[in-house]
Amino acid sequence: MKEATPRKALDAIEQLGYRPNQTARSLKTKKSQQIAVLVPAASGVHRNRNRF
């Protein structure tokens, strides 16, 4: 690879405003770097909705 090739690529990235897509990266690597938090619903919330 010529020395100018990586520099041209980096120049194009900067000029076009390229930003890596985290969703695409997650699909490729099969790692999302996210965690899920499960919180049980409060028992009174469901009863209060039915009053209106």
HELIX and SHEET records of a PDB file:
HELIX    1   1 ALA A    4  LEU A   16  1                                  13    
HELIX    2   2 GLN A   22  THR A   29  1                                   8    
HELIX    3   3 SER A   43  ARG A   49  1                                   7    
END                                                                             
